[in-house]
Amino acid sequence: MAELQATAAATEIPEATGASPDAGSDQPAKIAARNVNVFYGTNQALKDIDLDLGGNEVTALIGPSGCGKSTFLRCLNRMNDVIDICRVTGRITLDGEDIYDPRLDVVQLRARVGMVFQKPNPFPKSIYDNIAYGPRIHGVANNKEELEEIVVTSLQRAGLWNEVKDRLNVPGTGLSGGQQQRLCIARAIAVSPEVILMDEPCSALDPIATAKIEELIDELRGNYTIVIVTHNMQQAARVSQRTAFFHLGEMVEADETEAIFTNPKDERTLGYITGRYG
Ligand SMILES: Nc1ncnc2c1ncn2[C@@H]1O[C@H](COP(=O)(O)OP(=O)(O)OP(=O)(O)O)[C@@H](O)[C@H]1O
């Protein structure tokens, strides 16, 4: 089990008021990170990250390879816990609640903060069971009818229902790559998360499947807070309302996406978006 320390006392850290330099609105942040440092053994992957993630919008995390985007994303639902050499310090709150509080139930946290990975990873089960799995273990449905309703609604929301409604019993692994990724999004939705983390969700997909996922992200943001790691700057510009630029383990700047791409404040951001490095 990873050694996790939420060392910074709440009093030392500005609370998530939405008024921090990177905050985009007057609304309190859905997720607020303060003084977050991450170490893999002796290697420090993230340095003093302060970042607010607003509710019902898409935040893109961009930056050169190895700058710590995925590491930061994994901090948000404690996926780094499963990496033995990983140590996280600082404070991350979800609706003001410290997600590294030892009393917090991590399984519940991961239901509230779902994740979609780079490579679609459906379970080797039927399409139906891929979606029903989460609600079953979380006891979300009271009976078979309610479970069916969740399966149908989740597939509809993920834009996959029409393509699979006649073959819910076939293995999810038999779908195309793009369909599998939408199945994984449906699976994440099925447990009614508040936040969906996406780690380069389109990198294994062709342009048509990518466009479908991007459309879906845009539709989902009305109901969920979405954080997406992407290497594709056009994608960040298309799907996100806010963008945070990471470089060598630092969060250099975060702002409205348009401002980051048209008028970045930091030379390093300018260098990255103009293709000088990365
Ligand atoms: N499981 C791990 N064990 C050890 N070091 C790791 C691990 N995961 C990431 N790192 C290191 O942490 C740093 C940040 O990596 P991370 O994958 O978060 O960056 P990234 O910006 O997401 O990169 P990419 O865009 O290439 O996916 C790198 O130096 C990487 O080698």
The ligand as an SDF file (V2000), in Angstrom:
LIG
                    3D

 31 33  0  0  0  0  0  0  0  0999 V2000
    4.4290    4.1370  -11.5680 N   0  0  0  0  0  0  0  0  0  0  0  0
    5.4830    4.9580  -11.6160 C   0  0  0  0  0  0  0  0  0  0  0  0
    6.6290    4.6370  -11.0000 N   0  0  0  0  0  0  0  0  0  0  0  0
    7.7000    5.4480  -11.0240 C   0  0  0  0  0  0  0  0  0  0  0  0
    7.7200    6.6520  -11.6540 N   0  0  0  0  0  0  0  0  0  0  0  0
    6.6030    7.0260  -12.2950 C   0  0  0  0  0  0  0  0  0  0  0  0
    5.4320    6.2090  -12.3110 C   0  0  0  0  0  0  0  0  0  0  0  0
    4.4730    6.8510  -13.0280 N   0  0  0  0  0  0  0  0  0  0  0  0
    5.0180    8.0140  -13.4400 C   0  0  0  0  0  0  0  0  0  0  0  0
    6.3050    8.1160  -13.0030 N   0  0  0  0  0  0  0  0  0  0  0  0
    7.2240    9.2430  -13.2580 C   0  0  0  0  0  0  0  0  0  0  0  0
    6.5920   10.4540  -12.8850 O   0  0  0  0  0  0  0  0  0  0  0  0
    6.8360   11.4740  -13.8310 C   0  0  0  0  0  0  0  0  0  0  0  0
    5.5170   11.9940  -14.3880 C   0  0  0  0  0  0  0  0  0  0  0  0
    4.9080   10.9530  -15.1580 O   0  0  0  0  0  0  0  0  0  0  0  0
    3.4130   11.0450  -15.6880 P   0  0  0  0  0  0  0  0  0  0  0  0
    3.0990    9.7530  -16.3480 O   0  0  0  0  0  0  0  0  0  0  0  0
    2.5400   11.5250  -14.6220 O   0  0  0  0  0  0  0  0  0  0  0  0
    3.5760   12.2050  -16.7790 O   0  0  0  0  0  0  0  0  0  0  0  0
    2.6250   12.5850  -17.9940 P   0  0  0  0  0  0  0  0  0  0  0  0
    2.7240   14.0610  -18.1390 O   0  0  0  0  0  0  0  0  0  0  0  0
    1.2900   12.0080  -17.7960 O   0  0  0  0  0  0  0  0  0  0  0  0
    3.3880   11.8710  -19.1910 O   0  0  0  0  0  0  0  0  0  0  0  0
    2.8110   11.3040  -20.5860 P   0  0  0  0  0  0  0  0  0  0  0  0
    2.2250   12.4880  -21.2720 O   0  0  0  0  0  0  0  0  0  0  0  0
    4.0290   10.7750  -21.2650 O   0  0  0  0  0  0  0  0  0  0  0  0
    1.7960   10.2450  -20.2450 O   0  0  0  0  0  0  0  0  0  0  0  0
    7.7520   10.8620  -14.8820 C   0  0  0  0  0  0  0  0  0  0  0  0
    9.0860   11.1760  -14.5370 O   0  0  0  0  0  0  0  0  0  0  0  0
    7.5110    9.3880  -14.7430 C   0  0  0  0  0  0  0  0  0  0  0  0
    8.6410    8.6540  -15.1040 O   0  0  0  0  0  0  0  0  0  0  0  0
  1  2  1  0
  2  3  1  0
  2  7  2  0
  3  4  2  0
  4  5  1  0
  5  6  2  0
  6  7  1  0
  6 10  1  0
  7  8  1  0
  8  9  2  0
  9 10  1  0
 10 11  1  0
 11 12  1  0
 11 30  1  0
 12 13  1  0
 13 14  1  0
 13 28  1  0
 14 15  1  0
 15 16  1  0
 16 17  2  0
 16 18  1  0
 16 19  1  0
 19 20  1  0
 20 21  2  0
 20 22  1  0
 20 23  1  0
 23 24  1  0
 24 25  2  0
 24 26  1  0
 24 27  1  0
 28 29  1  0
 28 30  1  0
 30 31  1  0
M  END
$$$$
